[in-house]
Amino acid sequence: MKSAKKTSIGKTIIGVISCVAVLAIAVAIVLIYIKTRPVTIDLSKYVSVEYSGYDSYGTATVSIDYKQLKKDYKDELEYKGDYKDLKKEYGKPIEYLQAQLIGELDSAENLSNGDTVTFVWDIDTEEVSDNLNVKLITDDQSFTVEKLEEVESFDPFEGLVINYEGTAPNGTASIDRGSVSNKYFTESDYYFNLSKSSGLSNGDVITVTITSDAEDAYKLDFIESYGVMPESISKDFTVEGLDSWITSLDQIPEEGLAEMQQQAIDVFTTQEADFSAEWTMQDPEYVGSYLLVTKNDSTTYNHNYLYLIYHITVDYEAGSNTGSYDYYYGFSFSDLKLNGDGSFEVDVTRYQKLQGWISKEMVNENGWGGTYTYHFYGYETMDDLVKEYVTKKADTYTSETDIEQAAE
């Protein structure tokens, strides 16, 4: 019986020893895991951003709290593998880590309150993990800009008047400095500069600037000097109100054309009085017009010509001899203009007759026999008239016509 009892006790002791051994192995494994597992560091806890300057021109500065990072992890970090070169170059593991912490803000200047800036890390996390027992969390971080100093702004062009004078395309522009209505114009003595002041036409755009400096730099200097900021350093103005020479037929108003046509008819009536008794003129037939526009913008006269062309029919009667004759006649008016207020201007008394010399032989039976040669002012065909007054000016004038199948 004693022998059996000893055997039971022995087995118990062996079991206890086995459990202790297993427990020891487990503890050792846990300790090894704890010893070799990477240290996880969330770098976002050590990043902060400060803002300085003025709203719209603020600056963001990022800071990394190396001191706190060292305090938190200097005793937990270890080199891995062959680290002699790393230790020689950086020293302690925490110092190696700090040297790898590189990043920047996606935007750091010209900031306004409410803007969002994002800090982005530029770290080779895989390389760091190969050299240290560490796992880095490097998520991008967004920050909202705040507490920038608010600055009042003003319009430096408030009240500015630009005077336009002359006739397009040679109009001029000048600045009425006395029209500016903000107080900073006299205090800061900023100046206005026109991008173009001559050779102007209605619709041209002129840019007026108050400085030749870079906009941001100028505004910051202005803030420092006066505590306010110009809204902009340039403004566009559209040229308007200039007189302009007529350059297309559709610019001539109906009443203006009618005035010139009436002048032509009045001249025809006077001319008819000079006809021989054998000839009677029918009512002139208006065919259409040609507009010629100078190619030389610097010319001082004859900027344009408007030719009114008429088909003339005259009837002949000398005893039993009758007949009719057709020819073409024209009138030229020059320097047609649109005034700055939109009204049309032309001097109808300043006209030129477009007339050649035509000879026509007819049989005359009024008291004497034989033929008689009559002379008319005009052109036998419209082609002849156009070639003389349009084609011959093609080197110095462009032309436009409303006559269908007009001669070239």
Disulfide bonds with the S-S distance in Angstrom:
none
